[in-house]
Amino acid sequence: MKNVVASMLSEAEHGTVAACVAEAERDTSAEIAIVLADHSSDYGRASTAGAMSLSLFAAALLALILGWDSMWLFLLLFALLYPGARFLLGRFPGLKRLYITDAELDEEVLEAATVAFYEHGLSLTRERNAVLVYVSAFERRVRIVADTGMAAKEKQATWDSVASELAETMRQGRASQGLCAAVRRLGGLAAAHYPPRPDDLDELQNVIIGSPNANEF
């Protein structure tokens, strides 16, 4: 999982996306930033539930094969197998998705996107008009977080539409094209409400690799 973000964009594509952001920002005083995160949570509950179910199943199967009918021997097998099951889920985190609901994925991505918004200083722009494009690879989800000034100009459905289109494009393996398309659309929306200022400054880093609050698997 740690290399998912690195594989999402090549070095050349990273430069292309950053250039798309810079171009979009030339027509507006608003700021657009992108966070590419490996994952939005470590999903500890899913790790525990998954390890327990795998080790219980394996212990029951082994006890059946060996002809053991002692509860104490079964519990011993379970205790011995549990660490291996935890290691397996850590080594192949995609297995965790079997134990995570869609609602939990949505909740964790929204929370991580909101945290990233504040940790990267997007709430500190002069006109409170920054927009964050947050992409979380493990969950295969995108969230658009707009600061108070920008959020007051557009309905939530608009941001959700941009996020949905980007997520679909990324599922097709066209990350850089999808990100640039999303940035251009956001730039157009921003320009309509916040035209460029004579004293405008680029207040934010355009593309931010990884969220500082994303825990490692």
ChimeraX attribute file (.defattr): number of C-alpha atoms within 10 A of each C-alpha:
attribute: neighborCount
match mode: 1-to-1
recipient: residues
	/A:1	17
	/A:2	12
	/A:3	8
	/A:4	15
	/A:5	20
	/A:6	16
	/A:7	9
	/A:8	18
	/A:9	18
	/A:10	13
	/A:11	10
	/A:12	10
	/A:13	14
	/A:14	18
	/A:15	14
	/A:16	17
	/A:17	23
	/A:18	22
	/A:19	15
	/A:20	21
	/A:21	25
	/A:22	19
	/A:23	14
	/A:24	23
	/A:25	26
	/A:26	17
	/A:27	17
	/A:28	22
	/A:29	27
	/A:30	31
	/A:31	29
	/A:32	27
	/A:33	21
	/A:34	24
	/A:35	24
	/A:36	21
	/A:37	28
	/A:38	26
	/A:39	29
	/A:40	28
	/A:41	19
	/A:42	16
	/A:43	19
	/A:44	11
	/A:45	12
	/A:46	18
	/A:47	23
	/A:48	17
	/A:49	15
	/A:50	23
	/A:51	23
	/A:52	19
	/A:53	15
	/A:54	20
	/A:55	21
	/A:56	20
	/A:57	14
	/A:58	17
	/A:59	22
	/A:60	18
	/A:61	13
	/A:62	15
	/A:63	17
	/A:64	12
	/A:65	9
	/A:66	9
	/A:67	9
	/A:68	13
	/A:69	11
	/A:70	10
	/A:71	10
	/A:72	10
	/A:73	13
	/A:74	19
	/A:75	14
	/A:76	12
	/A:77	18
	/A:78	22
	/A:79	15
	/A:80	13
	/A:81	19
	/A:82	21
	/A:83	13
	/A:84	14
	/A:85	22
	/A:86	19
	/A:87	13
	/A:88	16
	/A:89	19
	/A:90	18
	/A:91	12
	/A:92	12
	/A:93	16
	/A:94	12
	/A:95	15
	/A:96	20
	/A:97	16
	/A:98	10
	/A:99	15
	/A:100	17
	/A:101	11
	/A:102	11
	/A:103	8
	/A:104	12
	/A:105	20
	/A:106	16
	/A:107	13
	/A:108	19
	/A:109	24
	/A:110	20
	/A:111	15
	/A:112	22
	/A:113	27
	/A:114	17
	/A:115	15
	/A:116	23
	/A:117	25
	/A:118	12
	/A:119	13
	/A:120	17
	/A:121	13
	/A:122	23
	/A:123	18
	/A:124	14
	/A:125	17
	/A:126	12
	/A:127	15
	/A:128	17
	/A:129	25
	/A:130	27
	/A:131	27
	/A:132	25
	/A:133	25
	/A:134	27
	/A:135	29
	/A:136	27
	/A:137	20
	/A:138	19
	/A:139	21
	/A:140	15
	/A:141	22
	/A:142	26
	/A:143	25
	/A:144	24
	/A:145	23
	/A:146	25
	/A:147	20
	/A:148	14
	/A:149	18
	/A:150	20
	/A:151	17
	/A:152	11
	/A:153	15
	/A:154	14
	/A:155	10
	/A:156	13
	/A:157	9
	/A:158	14
	/A:159	19
	/A:160	15
	/A:161	14
	/A:162	21
	/A:163	23
	/A:164	17
	/A:165	15
	/A:166	27
	/A:167	24
	/A:168	16
	/A:169	18
	/A:170	21
	/A:171	13
	/A:172	10
	/A:173	12
	/A:174	15
	/A:175	21
	/A:176	23
	/A:177	17
	/A:178	22
	/A:179	26
	/A:180	19
	/A:181	18
	/A:182	25
	/A:183	28
	/A:184	17
	/A:185	14
	/A:186	24
	/A:187	26
	/A:188	16
	/A:189	17
	/A:190	26
	/A:191	18
	/A:192	11
	/A:193	16
	/A:194	19
	/A:195	15
	/A:196	16
	/A:197	12
	/A:198	7
	/A:199	6
	/A:200	14
	/A:201	13
	/A:202	14
	/A:203	16
	/A:204	16
	/A:205	17
	/A:206	20
	/A:207	19
	/A:208	17
	/A:209	15
	/A:210	21
	/A:211	24
	/A:212	14
	/A:213	15
	/A:214	18
	/A:215	12
	/A:216	12
	/A:217	17
